[in-house]
Amino acid sequence: MTNIQNRENPLGYEKIPTLLRRFATPSVVAMLVSALYNIVDQIFIGQYVGTLGNAATNVAFPITTICIAISVLCGVGGASCFSIELGRGHKEEASRCVGTALITAGSLGAVYAVLAFFCARGMLTLFGGSGETLDYAVNYCTYLALGIPFLILGNVMSNFIRADGSPKFSMVCMVSGGIINMILDAFLVPYGGVEWGMQGAALATSISQIISFVIAIIYLKRFKTVHFRLKDISFNIKRAFKICSLGMSNCVNQLAILVVQVSMNNQLNTYGLLEYGEALKHIPQAAFGVVIKVNSMLISFFVGMAQGSQPIVGFNYGAQQWWRSKQTFKLSATVCLIVATVGFIIFQTVPQLVISIFGSGEPAYNEFAEKTMRIFLSMIMLNGVQMTISNYFSAIGKPIKGIILSLIRQVIIIVPLMWILPLYMGLDGVLYAAPITDFISFVLAFIFIVNEFKLSGYKNPEKK
């Protein structure tokens, strides 16, 4: 059965560079456009609301991070399960994975949207908001919450669409929403100005997310590798557990990012007050908000490569062609390293040019933003490879290893450093915690993947 499946599905026999180009390109474009949701908001808010608006979006960013965590838990986990079952020739089970993932994601998204709407002030205070920054952030999140279920379900469907062999359709879903978001931002944010600009940006984002979801859900009738039926949209706790276990590594990675964001915001708030005083304490949060949004473009590229390679890796691993999974990983990691190096050069040589896109502020703000970009992103070259390794383990059905790598990078090392280093270095200590962590986590991830590839199953039988 496995050999027949390999001949039927190009994932099992077509050249890896060709497959990766076909699957990863639309996925990367879709992820970059998705990142533009927040970046475009940040640009318009920075230009028309100012540095307080930039600080507020930074405080509110964890709201979106939680959405992404739910999305990848059900989406990446569901798509991995889908691909593995296809590789094994179990088409009906693959189809049921879609339905269970959608029910799970929809339920979690609805509950979270209600919490974000009614408990916004409490959540944002926990996320590091205070004073005027908190008020701006609450106004932003009230309207942002409306699109939460649609954002989650749209992202989950995009993962299945790619896994089904239609990465271009997935790209259309994301790009359509991104373009609409930009257009609406151009009207709603300038019109609202300083007073209502935050709400306008959030409303533009929610509307565009709803439209992306509508386009994505149409695909349920267009699956190519399985015959999807309405009765497949049902909840099975055993299947849901399997899906969530496969997506847990990516989910933990996002939740770990959440912990870092919250810790960072609170530390920036505390040491920003000591460094700049009450009137300008928002400067570190505003600067970090810009830098983290810029960094999200690179992270989106890495995630896009991982999502694009996931169907190839999962199918071939399920079909017991491990050497093809390894080849896919090596090519994906190399591309991520090259792109990250280009980003590193830009961030180190012309940081002020990048920062100016998001508006201007006090001289102290410009100075701190430039320093933040250079220090915080100084090890970005290693991030792409580390994330590729973590996602590889999820794609082959070994999520525990991916979870361990995520926890080491995002929680176990960086959070303690973020609280210890500032005691000796002040604000600079908050920034240096990131590159130190990036280096250590890369070394550990490299050891993990080297040991994985020592397994005999990775030997290519075609080479003597």
Secondary structure, 3 states (H helix, E strand, C coil): CHHHHHHHCHHHCCCHHHHHHHHHHHHHHHHHHHHHHHHHHHHHHHHHCCHHHHHHHHHHHHHHHHHHHHHHHHHHHHHHHHHHHHHCCCHHHHHHHHHHHHHHHHHHHHHHHHHHHHCHHHHHHHCCCCHHHHHHHHHHHHHHHHHHHHHHHHHHHHHHHHHCCCHHHHHHHHHHHHHHHHHHHHHHHHHHHHHHHHHHHHHHHHHHHHHHHHHHHHHHHCCCCCCCCHHHCCCCHHHHHHHHHHHHHHHHHHHHHHHHHHHHHHHHHHHHHHHHCCCCCCHHHHHHHHHHHHHHHHHHHHHHHHHHHHHHHHHHHHCCCHHHHHHHHHHHHHHHHHHHHHHHHHHHHCHHHHHHCCCCCCHHHHHHHHHHHHHHCCCHHHHHHHHHHHHHHHHCCCHHHHHHHHHHHHHHHHHHHHHHCHHHHCHHHHHHHHHHHHHHHHHHHHHHHHHHCCCHHHCCCCCC
